[in-house]
């Protein structure tokens, strides 16, 4: 059984008389995994990071690290290190001295400092850069220096506050792979904050999706993407077609005035629901062979696929990702499997949702 390293127990954070930034949040973080806190600006993800780091105190609730309550433990006494969005490097110090800064505060001898800095720079592929000035480093190299400074102190947890946001797209993608590989090699718990869903899906062992100070859903990237709990998660993680529907009975759902076979169960008969179909799960075919008949409204070429907006006879819009090309004005069919349909219960809690998914597995 994997050991928990961080635990939030009904944590609320409120500033003055404003609306709480976090509302009664509870979760556990296991050792040695890569976690991502994902959500829009203002959802509370950076607040969670600052509470773990000790830069903020909880208004209500308790925070535990290695089973010990740390609510009143100061930041410099916590075995965590933070990599900030702007890296917070010292411009007047070279690479070696930036990485060694925390070790000098601890008053380690020079030999130990030399060995630890050398090892940290090797881990981030910056061996030989010890004397380089920070102003001479690229954005990606500066990020590596910031990470080396974080890992050199051998923390139990590394907190990363949107550290890739300032990089260009290609470098950002490269650094995603590097960060994930580094976490695996170090075996340290990483907690990563981002609003970029593609970044979260690519890097994480587990994702916490936040909105308005509450965790909407947690799980593996595949679980979050394939089985979103509600409209917010379905819409925020990737792209989705979401329509209102009715669960006629187990394995049968009605939407756009037609009934379709699905794989969902555990709903009440004729329960009002929402239905999600991902754009890549819709296949273009002839109008007579499609489960839906639509007209192509617009087409964009995305390099590896075409993105098309289509409209059915009831005026519903359908987003389609396909390698097949169609022209604006074409009347086509959209085919999809029963497994492509995901039914969401209105107002379902994550605990209720998890129990329903477990019943699928048992069945």
Secondary structure, DSSP 4 states (H G I P E B T S, - for coil): -PPEEEEEEEEEE--TTSPPSEEEEEEEEETT-EEEEE-STTSSHHHHHHHHHTSS--SEEEEEETTEE-TT--GGGSSEEEE-TTTT--TTSBHHHHHHHHHHHTT--HHHHHHHHHHHHHHTT-TT-TT-BGGGS-HHHHHHHHHHHHHTTT-SEEEEESTTTTS-HHHHHHHHHHHHHHHHHHT-EEEEEES-HHHHHHH-SEEEEEETTEEEEEE-HHHHHHS-SSHHHHHHSS-EEEEEEEEEETTEEEETTEEEE-S--SPPTTEEEEEEEEGGG-EEE-TTT-SEEEEEEEEEE-SSSEEEEEEETT--EEEEEESS---TT-EEEEE--GGG-EEEETT--HHHHHHHHHHHHH-
